[in-house]
Amino acid sequence: MEIELSDVLDELVELQEATDEAQAELTRLQEELGDTAHWTDEQHVTWRDAWEDAREPWWLLDTALEQYADTTGLDRDELEAMVRKAAGLVPRPDEE
């Protein structure tokens, strides 16, 4: 059974959304914790744990983009731009 681009795109968009949520959580946490020079040991652990949690969706998305681009012969950057657009993200300046 052949996989449709739309099915793969839906899966990649879900991974993009998970990545965006993880980034938003890290940004929120950074704002909440403030200047890193004043963090307690507990705050450093909290940040490290959040960072580790965020790395998984980033890695999954990156790996999926590479794999699908290699499999189909699509340009990886173009595929990523398609996914970002489908996820409702503003194109990066180099994507315009």
N, C-alpha and C positions, 0 to 999 in steps of 0.2 A: 504494500500500500504506500503510495507516494504521499509525502507530507506537503501540505499546501503552505505557501509563503505566509498566508494570513494566519494560519495556526501557529507557525513559528514566531511570527511577529507578535501575536497575542502573548505568547510565553515570554518573549524578550521584553515586551512592555511591562509585564508583571514583575520581571526581574529589575527593570529600570525603576519602577515605582518603589520596590523594596529598597533599592539602593538610595533613592531620593529620601525615603523615610528615615533610613539610617543616618544619612548626612544631616537631615533636619534635627534629629535627636542629638547628634554630636554638637551641632551649632547651638541648640538650646542648652545643653549641658555646659558648654563652654561659657555661654553668657551667664548662666546660673552660678558657676564656680568662680568666674572672674579671673583675675591675674594669676597665672600659674605660679608665680614666685611666692604667693601666699597660701598655696594649697597645703592642706594637712595630708598626712600619709593616707588617710581614708579617702580623701578626695582624689588623690593620685590613683588609688586602686579603682575607684568608681569610674574615672576617666579611662583607665586601661581596659577595664571590662567592657565599657561602651565601645571603645575603639575595636576591640576584638570582635564584638558582636556585629559591628558595622563592616568589618572586613569580609565576612562571608558573602553577603549579597553583592558586594563589589566584585569579589573574585568570581562568583557564579555568573554574573552578567558578562564580565570580561571574557571568561572562558567560553560562554555560550556564543558570544559575538564572534570570537575567533573561529570556533568550530563551525558555525553555520556559514561564515564567510568562506572558509576553506572548502567546505563541502559543496557549496553552490557556485563558487567562483566570483561571488559578489565582492566588491571592495569593502573592506571592514569599516572604514571611516564613513562611507556612504550608508552602510547598513546601520551603523550607530546613529547617524543623523536621522534616518527613517524612524528608528525606535524612539529617539528623543522627541521627534515631532509627533509621533503617534501617542506618546505619553503626555503630550501637551506642554512640553518644555520649549522655552525660547531657544532658537538656534544660537550656537556659539558664534562669535564674529567670524571665525574661520570656516564656518559652515554656510555662510550666506553667499 
